[in-house]
Amino acid sequence: MKEKKPVGPHKLLKICRRLFFSGALTMLAAAYLIGRFYTWRGNEAPMFLWLMAGAGFLSLFRCLQIASLRLCCPYCGASLMAGGRMPSSLPHFCPDCGKSLDDCD
């Protein structure tokens, strides 16, 4: 049986970014369509749109959860979340141990 190789921080940040933006776009599209349905037909929005908005919210939540739990230095385990928020890019060196993060993927 093959052992799973841990995902490096750069690859994990790409995955989290994709999850975040796909969830945000899904939520925005659902909110727009729900608003249009309320304008067109009164208070009747299809259940599919509410499920779409919920799926977008879950994607955003899961992305932030993965980033906060697994986006850390592979050497010392220090969190790479910039003050509790998802970073737009990773630093070149770990803020705690000072080792290079560029060659760990």
Residue frames as qw, qx, qy, qz and C-alpha x, y, z in Angstrom:
[[0.000, 0.889, 0.459, 0.000, 0.00, 0.00, 0.00],
 [0.411, 0.492, -0.023, 0.767, 1.34, 3.41, -0.97],
 [0.327, -0.541, -0.428, 0.646, 1.99, 5.96, 1.73],
 [0.186, 0.916, 0.317, 0.159, 0.46, 9.38, 1.19],
 [0.510, 0.125, -0.080, 0.847, 2.97, 12.12, 0.56],
 [0.098, -0.710, -0.427, 0.552, 2.13, 15.30, 2.49],
 [0.361, 0.796, 0.320, 0.365, 1.03, 18.28, 0.42],
 [0.467, -0.011, -0.138, 0.873, 3.46, 21.18, 0.49],
 [0.011, -0.609, -0.409, 0.679, 2.33, 24.64, 1.62],
 [0.113, 0.330, -0.362, -0.865, 2.45, 26.19, -1.87],
 [0.227, -0.154, -0.852, -0.446, 0.26, 23.49, -3.39],
 [0.162, -0.514, -0.782, 0.315, -2.11, 23.62, -0.40],
 [0.036, 0.506, 0.150, -0.848, -2.46, 27.38, -0.78],
 [0.203, 0.114, -0.605, -0.762, -3.40, 26.91, -4.47],
 [0.242, -0.341, -0.899, -0.129, -6.05, 24.36, -3.52],
 [0.126, -0.563, -0.583, 0.572, -7.45, 26.63, -0.80],
 [0.080, 0.372, -0.142, -0.914, -7.53, 29.61, -3.15],
 [0.244, -0.070, -0.756, -0.603, -9.44, 27.62, -5.77],
 [0.243, -0.466, -0.841, 0.133, -11.93, 26.40, -3.16],
 [0.089, -0.507, -0.352, 0.782, -12.35, 29.91, -1.78],
 [0.167, 0.303, -0.283, -0.894, -13.00, 31.62, -5.10],
 [0.272, -0.182, -0.833, -0.445, -15.26, 28.86, -6.45],
 [0.213, -0.514, -0.766, 0.322, -17.31, 29.04, -3.25],
 [0.013, -0.482, -0.165, 0.861, -17.46, 32.83, -3.39],
 [0.210, 0.126, -0.538, -0.807, -18.57, 32.81, -7.05],
 [0.264, -0.326, -0.891, -0.175, -21.19, 30.15, -6.34],
 [0.147, -0.558, -0.609, 0.544, -22.58, 32.16, -3.43],
 [0.063, 0.402, -0.083, -0.910, -22.65, 35.38, -5.46],
 [0.240, -0.035, -0.722, -0.648, -24.37, 33.70, -8.40],
 [0.255, -0.443, -0.857, 0.058, -26.94, 32.12, -6.09],
 [0.090, -0.537, -0.408, 0.733, -27.57, 35.41, -4.28],
 [0.138, 0.250, -0.338, -0.897, -28.04, 37.22, -7.59],
 [0.300, -0.166, -0.812, -0.472, -30.45, 34.59, -8.91],
 [0.214, -0.496, -0.773, 0.331, -32.40, 34.45, -5.64],
 [0.000, 0.467, 0.166, -0.868, -32.73, 38.23, -5.78],
 [0.227, 0.112, -0.551, -0.796, -33.94, 38.05, -9.37],
 [0.276, -0.328, -0.888, -0.165, -36.53, 35.39, -8.48],
 [0.121, -0.537, -0.588, 0.593, -37.83, 37.54, -5.64],
 [0.114, 0.387, -0.126, -0.906, -38.18, 40.42, -8.08],
 [0.265, 0.026, -0.729, -0.631, -39.84, 38.33, -10.82],
 [0.512, -0.294, -0.754, -0.290, -42.24, 36.09, -8.91],
 [0.592, -0.686, -0.016, -0.423, -42.62, 37.46, -5.42],
 [0.427, -0.630, 0.605, -0.235, -41.30, 35.22, -2.65],
 [0.973, 0.087, 0.201, -0.074, -40.74, 32.03, -4.65],
 [0.157, 0.720, -0.664, -0.125, -37.08, 31.07, -5.05],
 [0.901, 0.103, -0.398, -0.139, -36.38, 27.47, -6.11],
 [0.817, -0.545, 0.182, 0.042, -34.80, 25.17, -3.55],
 [0.847, 0.276, 0.042, 0.452, -31.92, 24.56, -5.98],
 [0.237, 0.768, -0.136, 0.580, -30.76, 28.16, -5.54],
 [0.558, -0.736, 0.240, -0.299, -30.79, 27.89, -1.75],
 [0.950, -0.171, 0.177, 0.191, -28.80, 24.64, -2.01],
 [0.652, 0.552, -0.025, 0.519, -26.36, 26.36, -4.39],
 [0.103, -0.832, 0.225, -0.497, -25.84, 29.18, -1.87],
 [0.796, -0.537, 0.244, -0.132, -25.35, 26.63, 0.91],
 [0.928, 0.134, 0.089, 0.337, -22.79, 24.71, -1.15],
 [0.389, 0.718, -0.135, 0.561, -20.89, 27.93, -1.79],
 [0.419, -0.776, 0.262, -0.393, -20.90, 28.75, 1.91],
 [0.931, -0.301, 0.204, 0.045, -19.68, 25.26, 2.80],
 [0.790, 0.413, -0.020, 0.452, -16.89, 25.55, 0.24],
 [0.080, 0.798, -0.231, 0.550, -15.76, 28.86, 1.78],
 [0.671, -0.631, 0.264, -0.284, -15.95, 27.44, 5.29],
 [0.976, -0.052, 0.127, 0.169, -14.06, 24.25, 4.35],
 [0.599, 0.618, -0.133, 0.491, -11.35, 26.25, 2.60],
 [0.141, -0.778, 0.328, -0.518, -10.69, 28.37, 5.68],
 [0.853, -0.432, 0.238, -0.171, -10.80, 25.29, 7.89],
 [0.930, 0.202, 0.012, 0.308, -8.24, 23.44, 5.76],
 [0.385, 0.705, -0.212, 0.557, -5.99, 26.48, 5.62],
 [0.376, -0.745, 0.318, -0.451, -6.10, 27.08, 9.36],
 [0.895, -0.338, 0.277, -0.092, -5.41, 23.44, 10.23],
 [0.910, 0.089, 0.269, 0.302, -2.93, 22.38, 7.55],
 [0.462, 0.791, -0.058, 0.397, -1.21, 25.51, 6.17],
 [0.573, -0.790, 0.202, 0.086, 1.89, 25.35, 8.34],
 [0.134, 0.754, -0.638, -0.080, 5.66, 25.19, 8.09],
 [0.929, 0.091, -0.345, -0.095, 6.78, 21.65, 7.16],
 [0.508, 0.358, -0.600, 0.503, 9.82, 21.98, 9.42],
 [0.054, 0.105, -0.636, 0.762, 8.57, 23.44, 12.70],
 [0.123, -0.511, -0.851, -0.022, 4.77, 23.27, 12.32],
 [0.012, -0.407, -0.263, 0.875, 4.18, 27.00, 12.84],
 [0.411, 0.704, 0.567, -0.114, 1.04, 28.38, 11.22],
 [0.335, 0.017, 0.371, 0.866, 1.51, 30.31, 7.99],
 [0.005, -0.794, -0.568, -0.217, -1.89, 31.98, 8.25],
 [0.270, 0.313, -0.113, 0.904, -1.16, 35.71, 8.33],
 [0.186, -0.087, 0.396, -0.895, -2.81, 36.81, 11.56],
 [0.413, 0.268, 0.773, -0.401, -5.64, 34.26, 11.26],
 [0.605, 0.629, 0.075, -0.482, -6.54, 35.15, 7.68],
 [0.867, 0.236, 0.357, 0.254, -5.72, 33.33, 4.48],
 [0.266, -0.606, 0.321, 0.678, -2.55, 34.76, 2.91],
 [0.640, 0.701, -0.043, -0.313, -2.45, 35.82, -0.73],
 [0.710, 0.497, -0.474, 0.156, 1.06, 34.41, -1.00],
 [0.859, -0.443, -0.142, 0.213, 3.42, 32.56, 1.29],
 [0.168, -0.908, 0.364, 0.124, 6.59, 34.11, 2.70],
 [0.644, 0.543, -0.537, 0.047, 9.92, 32.87, 1.41],
 [0.313, 0.236, -0.791, 0.470, 11.03, 31.94, 4.92],
 [0.513, -0.548, -0.660, 0.008, 9.15, 30.58, 7.93],
 [0.166, -0.809, 0.079, -0.558, 8.39, 33.36, 10.44],
 [0.772, -0.608, 0.133, -0.126, 9.29, 31.09, 13.38],
 [0.863, -0.262, 0.288, 0.321, 12.26, 28.90, 12.40],
 [0.027, 0.806, -0.337, -0.487, 13.58, 30.94, 9.44],
 [0.497, -0.071, 0.783, 0.367, 13.97, 27.98, 7.07],
 [0.205, 0.240, -0.470, -0.824, 13.25, 28.45, 3.36],
 [0.612, 0.309, 0.602, -0.410, 9.74, 27.52, 2.20],
 [0.476, 0.607, -0.326, -0.546, 10.55, 27.80, -1.51],
 [0.346, 0.380, -0.837, -0.187, 12.03, 24.31, -1.84],
 [0.345, -0.082, 0.829, -0.432, 9.54, 22.31, 0.24],
 [0.759, 0.331, 0.159, -0.538, 7.01, 21.40, -2.52]]
